[in-house]
Amino acid sequence: MTHVSIKELTKVYPGSRVPSLDRLSLEIPSGELTALLGPSGCGKTTTMKMIAGLLEPTSGDVTFDGRSVLRDKPEDRGVVMVFQNYLLFPYMSVADNVGFGLKMRKIDPAEIKRRVGEMLDLVKLPDLGDRKPSALSGGQQQRVALARALIVQPNVLLLDEPLSNLDAHLRFEMRDLIRSLQQEMGITTIFVTHDQEEAVVLADRVALILDGQMKQYDRADVFYKRPVDEATARFFGGHNFIPGTSDGETFDCALGRVALPEGAALGRGKLTFRPENVRIGASTNGENTLQATIVDVIYLGTQTRLKLRVGETEVEAVVNPNEIESYRAGDELTIHMPKSTLWVI
């Protein structure tokens, strides 16, 4: 297992004055799975290519277990990168694709055959070794690409948008497979994604990168409970941002005086609470209870999104459809926000 340290990593492409990646610093513990999350063009894949040695940084450093790898050739870093379009050799069988890295290392053919068989079992493709990639589905091709990467037992595994080419049900299946294989083999893994749900499901920790800069690096649940700013909260589905002033215990704003959890920020800021944390009905002690008018009801299948007006302020809530099946736009109802779910940014 390998501890990866990224220190002030910066990349300015020729002809540009604006960094594609600006002073990124991350500590990725041995054996952890870390997500680089952000929209297209934010610097995620640039970061991954610099870790792999496919791109030279403008400044900064990448170390494995405390040793800089910037002078190492890509093939000497012990890094394997799986691209989103798989890059399987079309003229080779599945087994030959999976064993290709071992063949390049001049491993004994009998040993290659044994290890390929074990790896195909691991990725749940035990009987497809003789097929060509063109005879496989997208999900099967992704499994082959993953097996080809894992069989060489890399120090660091890099996955570039590994699930973006798969349809919905295959993405769920591959998420489980990637996570189980990574935990079983204990390989330090970094994957790039623009999908916050994918990052939350797969990663031990998430690095959110926006406009080339890291906004927040934390466990997935912290992004929902304690985002560092409004941009971060919105990226993770936040909708309610009410300006006002905090004294550490209460927040004065257009909703009135709202009780805050212990440790809330002081001074001017924005009160934020996630739509799914709005409750229908009054709280048991009357705390943070408000009267609201329904502006719109949007049925989402397993959830219903409510657009509400509290005084002159609009608030969004996501609730169980059974709770409000008799309500319509224009109706009034009582809501409350448990203070433990509030956050001041």
Phi, psi and omega per residue, in radians:
M1 nan 2.603 -2.988
T2 -2.274 2.274 3.034
H3 -1.524 2.148 -3.129
V4 -1.817 2.254 3.103
S5 -2.141 2.173 3.103
I6 -1.944 2.136 -2.995
K7 -2.145 1.945 3.046
E8 0.881 0.687 -3.051
L9 -1.251 2.206 -3.066
T10 -2.352 2.447 3.055
K11 -2.386 2.108 3.007
V12 -2.024 2.020 -3.116
Y13 -1.282 2.596 3.110
P14 -0.952 2.355 3.137
G15 1.545 -0.056 3.139
S16 -2.072 2.520 3.050
R17 -1.721 -0.277 -3.098
V18 -1.680 2.207 3.129
P19 -1.100 2.357 2.973
S20 -1.230 -0.565 3.042
L21 -2.384 2.297 -2.984
D22 -2.151 1.744 2.990
R23 0.943 0.925 3.113
L24 -1.376 2.259 3.069
S25 -2.248 2.260 -3.125
L26 -2.542 2.523 2.955
E27 -2.024 2.051 -3.093
I28 -1.988 1.817 -3.069
P29 -1.087 2.719 3.122
S30 -0.977 2.331 3.046
G31 1.387 0.003 3.141
E32 -1.555 2.749 3.058
L33 -1.922 2.034 -3.073
T34 -2.017 2.391 3.091
A35 -1.779 2.317 2.914
L36 -1.700 1.890 -2.983
L37 -1.969 2.429 3.060
G38 2.903 2.964 -3.136
P39 -1.266 2.950 3.111
S40 -1.013 2.407 3.082
G41 1.464 0.154 -3.082
C42 -1.520 -0.184 3.126
G43 1.973 0.106 -3.081
K44 -1.142 -0.931 -3.093
T45 -1.214 -0.571 3.040
T46 -1.013 -0.769 3.101
T47 -1.042 -0.828 -3.095
M48 -1.091 -0.721 -3.132
K49 -1.166 -0.572 3.093
M50 -1.250 -0.609 3.059
I51 -1.125 -0.695 -3.108
A52 -1.337 -0.287 -3.094
G53 1.558 0.197 3.128
L54 -1.491 -0.165 -3.103
L55 -2.548 2.382 -3.124
E56 -1.603 2.259 3.132
P57 -1.235 2.679 3.017
T58 -1.247 -0.690 3.074
S59 -2.762 2.967 -3.124
G60 1.713 -3.055 -3.046
D61 -2.576 2.715 2.994
V62 -2.224 2.163 3.129
T63 -2.139 2.541 3.001
F64 -1.980 2.087 -3.103
D65 0.886 0.724 3.045
G66 1.504 -0.077 -3.122
R67 -1.914 2.242 3.126
S68 -1.121 2.392 3.129
V69 -1.927 0.120 -3.047
L70 -1.098 -0.505 3.129
R71 -1.506 -0.160 -3.133
D72 -1.389 2.483 3.020
K73 -1.170 2.704 3.137
P74 -0.928 -0.713 -3.081
E75 -1.279 -0.196 -3.134
D76 -1.765 0.024 -3.050
R77 -1.527 -0.239 -3.066
G78 1.255 0.479 -3.128
V79 -1.939 2.394 3.020
V80 -2.156 2.350 -3.115
M81 -2.051 2.265 3.083
V82 -1.847 2.055 -3.098
F83 -1.504 2.795 -3.061
Q84 -1.208 -0.362 3.118
N85 -1.767 0.316 2.951
Y86 1.230 -0.815 3.119
L87 0.972 0.755 3.050
L88 -1.351 2.626 3.088
F89 -1.349 2.006 -3.002
P90 -1.198 -0.467 -3.073
Y91 -1.533 -0.115 3.128
M92 -1.724 2.687 3.020
S93 -1.238 2.925 3.070
V94 -1.004 -0.803 -3.125
A95 -1.075 -0.732 3.141
D96 -1.192 -0.618 3.049
N97 -1.072 -0.831 -3.101
V98 -1.129 -0.683 -3.087
G99 -1.516 0.047 -3.015
F100 -1.033 -0.766 -3.125
G101 -1.104 -0.643 3.115
L102 -1.228 -0.647 3.101
K103 -1.092 -0.716 3.112
M104 -1.126 -0.437 3.102
R105 -1.574 0.089 3.071
K106 1.067 0.656 3.035
I107 -1.276 2.564 3.140
D108 -0.967 2.324 -3.098
P109 -0.944 -0.663 3.126
A110 -1.133 -0.668 3.107
E111 -1.191 -0.679 3.094
I112 -1.060 -0.810 -3.121
K113 -1.039 -0.741 -3.131
R114 -1.121 -0.808 -3.081
R115 -1.233 -0.600 3.077
V116 -1.103 -0.758 3.104
G117 -1.045 -0.751 3.114
E118 -1.106 -0.726 -3.096
M119 -1.215 -0.681 3.100
L120 -1.136 -0.586 3.035
D121 -1.122 -0.740 -3.116
L122 -1.071 -0.703 -3.117
V123 -1.608 0.220 3.029
K124 1.100 0.736 3.038
L125 -2.288 0.893 -2.963
P126 -1.182 -0.403 -3.014
D127 -1.968 0.279 -3.039
L128 -1.978 0.231 -3.070
G129 -1.052 -0.523 -3.074
D130 -1.523 -0.142 -3.104
R131 -1.385 2.819 3.012
K132 -1.615 2.674 -3.133
P133 -0.945 -0.578 -3.107
S134 -1.130 -0.319 3.140
A135 -1.580 0.055 -3.082
L136 -1.836 2.724 3.010
S137 -1.326 2.965 3.116
G138 -1.044 -0.731 3.134
G139 -1.143 -0.658 3.104
Q140 -1.179 -0.700 3.091
Q141 -1.089 -0.677 3.098
Q142 -1.106 -0.661 3.103
R143 -1.140 -0.697 3.117
V144 -1.116 -0.776 3.125
A145 -1.072 -0.681 3.112
L146 -1.173 -0.741 3.117
A147 -1.099 -0.719 3.130
R148 -1.078 -0.621 3.124
A149 -1.284 -0.747 -3.027
L150 -1.325 -0.462 -3.022
I151 -1.129 -0.446 -3.141
V152 -1.516 0.050 3.089
Q153 0.888 1.113 -3.093
P154 -1.202 2.754 3.017
N155 -1.215 -0.671 -3.110
V156 -2.383 2.314 3.101
L157 -1.898 2.225 3.130
L158 -1.987 2.238 -3.123
L159 -2.111 2.037 -3.096
D160 -1.734 1.847 -3.110
E161 0.794 1.023 -2.962
P162 -1.142 -0.347 -3.032
L163 -2.022 0.095 -2.985
S164 -1.191 -0.436 -3.105
N165 -1.612 0.101 -3.076
L166 -1.828 2.631 3.074
D167 -1.365 3.043 -2.892
A168 -1.001 -0.865 -3.045
H169 -1.202 -0.551 3.083
L170 -1.240 -0.570 3.102
R171 -1.074 -0.764 3.109
F172 -1.047 -0.761 -3.119
E173 -1.124 -0.774 -3.113
M174 -1.248 -0.551 3.050
R175 -0.989 -0.866 -3.121
D176 -1.078 -0.714 -3.109
L177 -1.164 -0.816 -3.134
I178 -1.046 -0.797 -3.110
R179 -1.121 -0.770 -3.100
S180 -1.173 -0.725 3.123
L181 -1.145 -0.727 -3.125
Q182 -1.105 -0.738 3.141
Q183 -1.211 -0.684 -3.129
E184 -1.135 -0.718 -3.062
M185 -1.592 -0.291 3.068
G186 1.186 0.489 -3.106
I187 -1.517 2.280 3.032
T188 -1.059 2.132 -2.988
T189 -2.257 2.379 3.075
I190 -2.193 2.232 3.097
F191 -2.264 2.552 -3.134
V192 -1.705 2.367 3.069
T193 -2.717 2.681 3.004
H194 -1.810 -0.010 -3.024
D195 -1.765 1.917 -3.065
Q196 -1.146 -0.560 3.099
E197 -1.130 -0.734 3.111
E198 -1.071 -0.758 3.124
A199 -1.088 -0.757 -3.108
V200 -1.132 -0.732 -3.094
V201 -1.200 -0.701 -2.978
L202 -1.594 -0.653 -2.849
A203 -1.562 2.572 2.919
D204 -1.241 -0.718 3.073
R205 -2.479 2.708 -3.065
V206 -2.143 2.340 3.000
A207 -1.897 1.945 3.118
L208 -1.538 2.111 -3.123
I209 -2.018 2.162 3.091
L210 -2.246 2.241 3.118
D211 0.925 0.722 3.049
G212 1.408 -0.010 -3.120
Q213 -2.161 2.519 3.127
M214 -1.378 2.168 3.112
K215 -1.471 -0.784 -3.058
Q216 -2.773 2.489 3.109
Y217 -2.298 1.954 -3.005
D218 -2.873 3.087 2.971
R219 -1.106 2.670 -3.037
A220 -1.029 -0.712 -3.053
D221 -1.143 -0.451 -3.108
V222 -1.172 -0.559 3.123
F223 -1.102 -0.518 3.132
Y224 -1.466 -0.647 -3.037
K225 -1.565 -0.649 -3.030
R226 -2.461 1.130 3.090
P227 -1.144 2.580 -3.071
V228 -1.303 -0.466 -3.129
D229 -2.747 3.116 -3.069
E230 -1.148 -0.682 -3.138
A231 -1.058 -0.723 3.111
T232 -1.141 -0.803 3.139
A233 -1.055 -0.747 -3.133
R234 -1.155 -0.639 3.123
F235 -1.079 -0.534 -3.139
F236 -1.720 0.387 2.993
G237 1.574 0.220 3.087
G238 -1.272 2.529 -3.107
H239 -2.277 -0.449 -3.001
N240 -1.760 2.024 -3.116
F241 -2.412 1.830 -3.024
I242 -1.975 1.994 -3.132
P243 -1.207 2.609 3.121
G244 3.030 -2.774 -3.062
T245 -2.299 2.361 -3.129
S246 -1.906 2.416 2.973
D247 -1.843 0.192 -3.139
G248 1.672 -0.422 3.120
E249 -2.019 -0.572 3.118
T250 -2.359 2.835 -3.133
F251 -2.235 2.058 3.120
D252 -1.590 2.128 -3.079
C253 -2.739 -3.001 -3.116
A254 -1.105 -0.345 3.101
L255 -1.432 -0.150 -3.047
G256 1.919 -2.691 3.106
R257 -1.708 2.020 -3.027
V258 -1.892 2.298 3.115
A259 -1.269 2.381 -3.088
L260 -1.915 2.730 3.029
P261 -1.261 2.850 3.119
E262 -1.083 2.437 3.093
G263 1.530 0.196 3.142
A264 -1.174 2.663 -3.129
A265 -1.161 2.686 -3.136
L266 -1.774 2.702 3.000
G267 1.581 -2.866 3.137
R268 -1.182 2.515 3.130
G269 -3.118 -2.833 3.090
K270 -2.227 2.276 3.026
L271 -1.394 2.265 3.090
T272 -2.248 2.500 3.052
F273 -2.621 2.456 -3.055
R274 -1.290 2.542 -3.128
P275 -0.962 -0.623 -3.096
E276 -1.302 -0.163 3.120
N277 -1.656 -0.005 3.031
V278 -1.367 2.265 -3.105
R279 -1.862 2.520 3.049
I280 -1.471 2.318 -3.132
G281 1.748 2.973 -3.136
A282 -1.423 2.625 3.035
S283 -1.263 2.808 -3.061
T284 -1.125 -0.514 3.139
N285 -1.870 0.138 3.134
G286 1.388 -0.031 -3.073
E287 -1.246 2.349 3.090
N288 0.970 0.637 3.107
T289 -1.711 2.279 -3.039
L290 -2.322 2.670 3.002
Q291 -1.679 2.295 -3.062
A292 -2.312 2.673 3.028
T293 -1.944 2.331 -3.134
I294 -1.324 2.173 3.084
V295 -1.615 -0.700 -3.115
D296 -2.714 2.602 3.089
V297 -2.136 2.086 -3.084
I298 -2.085 1.922 -3.116
Y299 -1.392 2.209 -3.091
L300 -2.019 0.245 -3.123
G301 1.644 -1.584 -3.138
T302 -1.430 -0.209 3.134
Q303 -2.411 2.831 2.989
T304 -2.204 2.282 3.093
R305 -1.689 2.239 3.109
L306 -1.909 2.295 2.925
K307 -1.744 2.104 -3.003
L308 -2.087 2.673 3.010
R309 -2.068 2.153 3.066
V310 -2.001 1.838 -2.986
G311 1.129 -2.091 3.098
E312 -1.798 0.133 -3.033
T313 -1.882 2.387 3.072
E314 -1.622 2.412 -3.138
V315 -2.296 2.497 3.066
E316 -1.905 2.470 3.088
A317 -2.338 2.572 3.025
V318 -2.109 2.137 -3.012
V319 -2.336 2.947 3.034
N320 -1.184 2.253 -3.114
P321 -0.953 -0.560 -3.113
N322 -1.175 -0.401 -3.121
E323 -1.248 -0.482 -2.994
I324 -2.295 0.454 -3.050
E325 -1.116 -0.379 3.142
S326 -1.646 -0.049 -3.081
Y327 -1.564 2.627 3.108
R328 -2.354 2.905 3.064
A329 -0.991 2.363 -3.103
G330 1.735 -0.355 3.117
D331 -1.248 2.693 3.057
E332 -1.833 2.605 3.085
L333 -2.668 2.886 3.123
T334 -1.770 2.367 3.097
I335 -2.274 2.827 2.951
H336 -2.569 2.744 3.111
M337 -2.078 1.922 3.083
P338 -0.973 2.323 -3.019
K339 -1.140 -0.398 3.131
S340 -1.171 -0.320 -3.102
T341 -1.699 0.051 -3.102
L342 -1.612 2.703 -3.123
W343 -2.655 2.396 3.123
V344 -1.861 2.195 3.112
I345 -2.055 nan nan
